[in-house]
Amino acid sequence: MREIKTCIFDMDGVICDTAKYHFYAWKKLGDRLGIVFTEQDNERLKGVSRMESLEILLSLSDRTYAEEEKLSFAEEKNKNYVDYISAMDKNEILPGVLEVLEYCRKEGIKTALGSVSKNAGIILDRLKLWPYFDAVIDGTKVVRAKPDPEVFLKGAGETGAEPSCCVVFEDAYTGIEAARAAGMLAVGIGSEQALPNADFVIRGFEEMSAEQLINRIRQF
């Protein structure tokens, strides 16, 4: 039976659906620059850093931009995004998430947030989730984006767990790659088609009880 010391949760698409706010923020920037940016384009940004995401957006334009302009665009997008997420509340926590976090507490399993977002703290504030995490690793603590395993390895380190005793919940292909590179069990949140590299996939935490989920992981 697998020993579980720490469960590590990605933020976007796992704990809450902030992907829509990223889309709104990038689209607002794109509209200002005269760049058509669709929801399909936005799918390419999943699990990608802000500057890499900006490059993808700008690749849809025929224009080239100086580095100073790009930095300004990235800040503009972030301001747009922060405006959106500042209006969030705990009703935006995805179904089943609190049950899993509370069950981990009951079972003595540590919990960590593993997100490359630099705005994770704002979201935790708005969702009132800080008390549920033993460690919060976000974009202010890491220098390498997923699929590099840095964010998850730091989560393991701050909770005192060996990587082999950690489980990662992720909704992005690159996040699953990062978890596997860290030597951790990778549970995909979403569809098997989108996450073929996960150890196993669930549609969402509401698919089964927290006890059933943890027992399934232990038996994997």
N, C-alpha and C positions, 0 to 999 in steps of 0.2 A: 504493500500500500504506500502510495506517495505521501511524503511528509510535506505539509504546507506550512511555512513559517510566515510568508508575506504574500499578500495579494496586491498587485500594482495595477492601477487603473489609469488609462488614458482619459483625457477630459472630453474633447470634442467627439460627439457621436457615441460616447460610452456612458458618461455621467449626465450629460445634457446635450441638446442639439444646438450647438453654436455655429454649425456649418452654415446655417441660413444667414447668420449675421455676418460671417466672413464674406459670403456671396454678396449680400447687400452692400457691404463696404467696398469690395473690389469693383462691383458694378457701378457704384457711385463715382469712383475714381475713373473707371473706364469711360463712363458717359461724359465726364468732364473733359477727357482727353480725346473724345471722338472715337473710342475703341468699342466695338460691339463685343460684349462679354456675356456668354450664356451660361445656364446652369450646367450644360454639358462641359463647357470649358472649365467650370469651377471644380468638376470632378477630378481634374488633373492636379489640383492643388492640395488634395487630401494628404496629410502627413508631411507636407513640404514646408520649409522655412519661409518666412515673410519675404526675404529678398529673392529667393528662388521662385516664389509665387509671383512676385512682381515681374521677373524676367519672362515668365510664361504669359502673363497679361500683355506685356509690351511686345512680345513676339507676334501678337495678333495685329500689330500696327506696322506700317511700312517705314515709320520714322525711327531714327536712332536718338538716344538720349544720353547726355553726359552723366557721369557718376553722381554729381551734385544734385542733378534733377531726380535721379532715381532714389537717392536718400530722402529727398523731399517728398516724393510720391509715397514712399513706404511710410513715412510719418503721417502723411495725410490719410492714407488708408487706415492706419492704426487709430487715429483720432476718430474716424468714422465708426470703426468697430467698437471702440470704447464707449462712444455715445450710445450705440445699440445695446451693448451688454450691461450698461449701467442701469437699464430699465428692467433687467431680469429679476425674477424672484424664485422662491423655492418650488413654485408650481411647475417650473421648467426642468426639474430633476426628472430624468427618464424613469418610466415604470420599473419597479423592482430593485432599483439601485440602493435605496435606503435599507431595504430588507437585507440585501447582501452585506452592506457595510455593518449593519447592526449584528448580523449573524457572525461575521468575522470577529467582532468584539466579544461576543458570547463564547466563541470557540478559542479565544486567545490567539487569533491570527492577526498579525500586524497588517496595517493597510498603508499604502503610499500612493500618491498621485505622481504619475510620470508623463508630463506634458511639456513639449518644447515651447508652448505659448508663454509669452512674457506677461500675459494678462490673466493668468490662472488665478492669482490672488484676488483679483477683482471679482471673478466669477464665484470663487468660494465664499467671498463675503456676501454676495448677493443671494447665493443659494443656502447660506447658513450651514456650510459643510465643513468648516475648519475643524470642529471637534471630532470628526469621524476619521481623520487621518493622522497617523503617527509620523509621517514624513511627507513633505511636499517638494517635489523636484520639478522645477519649471524652467522656462527659458532664461531666467536670471541666474541659474546655477549650472547650466551646461553650455558648451561651446560648439558641440557637434550635433547636428540634427539627425533624426532617424533617416535611414536605417542603421546609423551608428548606434551601438547599444549603450552609450554613455548614460543617458537619462535613466534607464532601468537598472544599470549596475549601481548608480548612485542611490537609487531607491532601496536596493538590497543592502547597500552599505549602511545607510542611515537607519535601517530597521534591524541591523545585525543578523541578516540572513544570508546563507550561501545561495548563489544564483539557482542551483538545482532545486532549492526549496521554495522558489518564487513562482508565482503564476501571474501572467500579464493578460489583461483584458484590453483588446484593441479592435478598432474598426477600420484601420487602414493597412494596406498591403505592406507599406514601408515600416509601419509600426510592428507588424508581425515579424518582419525580417529582423528588426532590431531586437525583439524579444528572443528570437531563435539564436541570434548572434551572441546574446548574453547568456545563453545556455538555460533559458527559462521555458516553462510550458506556455504556449501561446494559445489563448482562447479568443477566437474571432467573434466579433459582434456584428452581425449583418447577414450576408449571403455566402454560401460556399463557393459560388461562382466568382465573387469578388475577392475572396480570401482563401484561395486554394492552398496557401502555404501555412495555414493555421493547423494546430494539432486537432482541434475540432471547433465547430462553429455553432453558435446559438443566434436566433433572430434578435433576442433581447433578454434582459434579466427577468422579464415577466413570463418567459417561456416555461420556467419551472421554479419551484421554491428554492430559496437560498440553500437549504439543507440538501436538497437533491443535487444542486449544482456543485457544491463543495464535495459531496460524496462521489459524484461522477469524476471530479478532478482527482480525488484521492485514489480512485481505482484505475486511473488512466495509465 
